[in-house]
Amino acid sequence: MTRPIVSAGLAAAVLLATIAGCSPTAEDGIDPSNAAQVARGDALYGQHCASCHGAQLEGQPEWRRRLPNGRLPAPPHDASGHTWHHRNELLVAITREGMKPPWAPDGYQSDMPAFAGVLGDDDIRAVLAYIQSTWPFEVREQRKRMLDQQTRR
């Protein structure tokens, strides 16, 4: 089975923006409309993330229920999960440093490794571009509205 690729709707939106003389903006260097960045992120995701978060970004079964060791299974990164609720800078930081304070409470135990020294920030941004490229248009729009509201507070 292959992982999802950029949706036809996103590709059409990018094409229309290009025809109109606009270019999509990338937040923090993460551009889910950049085919090269998405392809690189797809490969990196397959190599470093899919074993826990799923080949289809589906996460581990019952990802909201604690395991016997008290840790949570890996969440999905598709639209059914909560990844799209978070700002890119937080997602980059968690991927780079692991799930630890200040992003998690003191003493929080997680199987999420820190990828600093394994993946550079450009690699992490490519993985996030790939993940975001799979989200439906409606999810990307809802995320944008939600993040805009947080910024105005």
Secondary structure as GFF3:
##gff-version 3
##sequence-region A 1 153
A	DSSP	alpha_helix	8	19	.	.	.	ID=ss1
A	DSSP	alpha_helix	35	48	.	.	.	ID=ss2
A	DSSP	alpha_helix	50	53	.	.	.	ID=ss3
A	DSSP	three_ten_helix	83	85	.	.	.	ID=ss4
A	DSSP	alpha_helix	88	97	.	.	.	ID=ss5
A	DSSP	alpha_helix	121	133	.	.	.	ID=ss6
A	DSSP	alpha_helix	137	152	.	.	.	ID=ss7
###
